[in-house]
Amino acid sequence: MADIRLNVNGKVKAITASPDTPLLWVLRDELALTGTKFGCGMGLCGACTVIANGEAIRSCSTTVAEVSGQKITTIEGLSADASHPVQKAWMAENVAQCGYCQAGQIMSAVVLLAKHPNPTDEDINEAMSGNLCRCGTYNRIRGAIHRAAEEV
């Protein structure tokens, strides 16, 4: 066990955990940030995606030691009232069906738009390819990203 400091959603949090603990479990179990979901546990589905220092990462396969000192943003940190342009576009396009993957999808979209403010369909397909949606809302996701690009 070690004392680890994490900067999550703009607040420094001190936790005691094994350095090899997946970030996902600290976010959900220690910090009560349950918007980040457990999907596959191997970093393949994208449900657990958060942002660390401007990059989309899989929190289920990233240890707390790897992100200590980095700025981490979870879905809860985008906005308190769903007013982030990507969240608003998601609602306007009625993207979510079951909703389970949507936090990870949104976080990947935020990173995409930060890097490519006016993405093409190809840019979107490439950036979002690691996020799986079992409901198949990929066309609505693409539409929401284009809509959000108009506001970002």
Order of alpha helices (4+ residues) and beta strands (2+ residues): beta-beta-beta-beta-alpha-beta-alpha-alpha-alpha-alpha-alpha
